[in-house]
Amino acid sequence: MSDPAALRLFTPLELRGGIPLANRVVMAPMTRARASEPEGIPSPEAAAYYAQRASAGLIVTEATNISLEGKGYSQTPGCHTDEQERAWAEVASAVHGRGGRIVMQLWHVGRLACRETSRGGPVAPSRQTAPASVWVARPDGWTGTVQCDEARALDVADIRRIVGDFRDAAVRAVRAGFDGVELHGANGYLIDQFLRATTNRRTDAYGGGRESRGRFLREVVEAVADAIGEARVGLRVSPRIGYADADDPEMTGTLLRCADWLDEMGIAYLHLAEADASFDDLARPDLEFRKALRDRFTGPIAVAHQYDVARAEEALESGLADLVAFGRPFIANPDLVERMATGTPLASADRSVWYGGGAAGYTDFPVHDA
């Protein structure tokens, strides 16, 4: 690659619905655990952090709680109070001031929570306990992991309330100035739990076959799209990530069925997390699934899993992806797009600064030759 800047990765793209992106680089959502606890207000440094990375074609924020019930990890931000909304407005303004585009990822963790972090305790499609732990920061200064508590099965009234929570958080995000939202339907959290036969054991209208398991997702997407417009709605999914013993052989078929109606609805984009980022191995992409997804979803598709420039270009040239998401490289490289476009070596960040703390390891990484 004699001229990296000439690559497709650095060409413009318009999301379905008209949001223009300067390039096809997506800053992937990354939890950084710097929000106030227990208020869930984004860090005072968050506006600077995201603005420093505004050269990405699209920024997806860290996963953001839609309610106190949906919170699973300490020091993660929310978007369900006026104070949180005001703090997020500063973030959106800072990114737009640098010419960037930003969407807020909205999540409800479902069963991946404990009573310390989730108001009322964890909830799930079915009564169950996730074989996993969550990170907790206590008022006395103790931090560590705590095993998930047993999740209560949601009743229909609960489901309707949570759908409303997704809608209300999306309204707040757009009111704060965000270009849209990305619904977190991946990595074993609540939407993903409804989609999987392994975690959804319901026998009512929200469980059973693929159509029924997709009903919760459909109601969330419809409610959010009705409130802010389908052109402002993205969705992240992860068919191959069976976190906490949730691997489901039916998952790809379920997502392909959902892709049919997602395409008809006209949402802005789909974001495909191809493998578990907690592992360092480069899992081969499921090309058959990618092809089938492209046949069903005609809007932009983003892919994510430890891409470098060469692999990103290969994915784009295949025609099976339109955007490529980069996560960890953005931590130590606020100018990641510029470095990749010029072939400049990337800096690295020690894992000890990924989560928690203040500006150190967050906003203090220099740009190249600065």
Salt bridges, closest charged atoms under 4 A:
GLU37 OE1 - LYS71 NZ 2.93
GLU69 OE1 - HIS108 NE2 2.83
GLU69 OE2 - ARG161 NH2 3.02
ASP82 OD1 - ARG172 NH1 3.01
GLU83 OE2 - ARG86 NH2 3.92
GLU85 OE1 - ARG172 NH1 2.67
GLU85 OE2 - ARG175 NE 2.81
GLU116 OE2 - ARG138 NH2 2.71
ASP149 OD1 - ARG115 NH2 3.45
GLU150 OE2 - ARG127 NE 3.23
ASP158 OD2 - ARG152 NH1 2.75
ASP158 OD1 - ARG161 NH2 3.18
ASP165 OD2 - ARG161 NH1 3.95
ASP168 OD1 - ARG167 NE 3.31
ASP179 OD2 - HIS96 NE2 2.86
ASP179 OD1 - ARG101 NH1 2.89
GLU182 OE1 - HIS271 ND1 2.98
ASP192 OD2 - ARG196 NE 2.75
ASP204 OD2 - ARG202 NH2 2.74
GLU211 OE1 - ARG257 NE 2.89
GLU219 OE2 - ARG215 NE 2.88
GLU222 OE2 - ARG218 NE 3.22
GLU250 OE1 - ARG213 NH2 3.15
ASP260 OD2 - ARG257 NH1 3.43
ASP260 OD1 - ARG296 NE 3.79
ASP263 OD1 - ARG16 NH1 2.97
GLU274 OE2 - ARG290 NH2 2.75
ASP280 OD1 - ARG328 NH1 3.29
GLU288 OE2 - LYS291 NZ 3.84
ASP322 OD2 - ARG294 NH2 2.73
ASP335 OD1 - ARG339 NE 2.89
ASP369 OD2 - HIS368 NE2 3.15
